[in-house]
């Protein structure tokens, strides 16, 4: 018995610092792996529990989709003075966005009906098409500046910035 203890002590004395660092790093790695496996295992169980709980709830998707379709957006929103000022100064107002939204419709690649739910796949190559013809008088023409004019404009902006500072 005494020989075993002396052998262990002599073995520990023969080890260097790098051996101790390697031993404790391997032990720490083993502890981390075990704790990671435990966390993954418990999170999977909680996830399956919540899925089972969600499947048990009775949710009428058809009634919910009809309610969403019938819902009208709120037109009577009380705005503060600052918000009304910003709405008036805006480049495009919320009302204009709503009107413009009605001019476009989504293009779908394919449509299918599974369990009473319409599933539509949007065409990514051409997602929007115009439903109404735009009035040409409201269209703002695009002005393309030449490179030299852009450079001149940039210099003027830098001068203005320097004057302001």
N, C-alpha and C positions, 0 to 999 in steps of 0.2 A: 504494500500500500504506500509506504514511504517512497519507494522507487518510482512509482507512477507520478507522485507529486513532484519529486525532483526532476523527472523527465519533462513534465509540463513546464516547470519553471525554467529549465535550461532551454526548452524550445522557445518560450516567450522572450528570453534574453537574446536568443540568436536572431530574432526578427528585427528588421530595421523600421524606420519611420514610414517609408513608402509602403511597406507591408501592412502596417496598421491602417493607413489611409485607404488602401485598396480594400481591406477587409470591411471597414466601416462604410465605405461607399457602396459596396455590394450589398451589405445588410440594409442600408437606406433604400437602395433601388428595389430590393425585394419587398420592403414595407410599402413603398409607393405603388408598386404593381398590384399588390394585394388590395390596398385601399382603393385603387382605381377600378379594379374588377368588382369590388363591393359596391362602389358608387354606380357603376354601369348596371349592375344587376338590379339594384334597388330602383333606379330611375326607370328601367324597362318595366318593372312591375307596376310602378305608379302610373306610367303612361298607358299600359293596357287596362288598368283599373279605370282611368278617366275615359278611355274609349268605350269600354263596356257601359259605363254610366251614361255617356252621351247617347249611345245607341238605345238605351232603355227609355230615354225621354221621348215623349210623343211630340213631334214638331211637324206641323202641317205646312210643308213647303209651298204647296199650291196656294193656300190662303195667304201666306206671307208674301209671295210674289205678286198676287193680285192687289194686296194692300199697298205694296211699293209702287205698282203701276198706277193705282188710283190716287196716290198721294200727290198733292199739288204743292209746289214750293211756296214758302211764305213770301208774300209780296209786301206785306205791311210790317216792315222792319223799322224799329225806332233807331235812327242814327243820331250820333252826337253831332255837335256843330263841326268838330274837326273831321269826322267821317263824311259829312255832307260836302264840306269844302274839298276834301280829297276826291270824292266821287265826281264833283263838277270839274276839277282840274285834271282828272285822269285822261290818259290818252284814249282809252276805250273803257266805257262804263260797263257795269254788270249787266244792265239791260241790253246793251249792244252785244255782249257775249252770248246772252240767252237767245237773242234774235239770230245771231250768226250760227249758233249751234243747230238751230232748226233747219238750216240750209244744207246740212251734211248728214249723210247716213253711212253706216258701216257696211263694208263688203264682207261677206262670209264665204269661205271656201266650201264648207260642208255643214249640213245641219242634220242632227239626229234626235230622236225622241226615246229616252230611256226612262222607264218607270214614271211616265207622265211629266218628265222634265225635259224641256228643249235644251239641247246642247249645240252651241254654234261655235265653229272655229273661224277666227278672224283671218282674213287674207292679209298677210304681212307685206306682200309686195305692193298691194294697192288697197290700203285700209279704208280710205274715205272716197265717197263720190258725192258730187253736188246734186241735190234734189231740186233746187230752184235755180233759175238763171239770175245771176246778180245784176243789179242795176249798174250800168256803166258809169253813170254820173256820180255815184258815191265812191267809185274806185279811185284810190290815190295812186298816181303814176309813180313808178319806181325811178329814182334818180340815181344814176351811176356816176360816181366821181372818178376822175382819172387819178392816176398814181401821184402826179405832181400836185394836184389840188388837195389830195389827202395829206401829202407831206406839208404843204403850206398851212393847211388847217391844223395839223399837229403842232407846227411851230407856233402858230397863234395861240393855241391852247397852253403851250408851255410858257409863253410870254405872259398870258393872263394869270397863270398859276404863280409865276414869279412876282407879278405885281400885287397879287393878293397876299402873298406871304411877306 
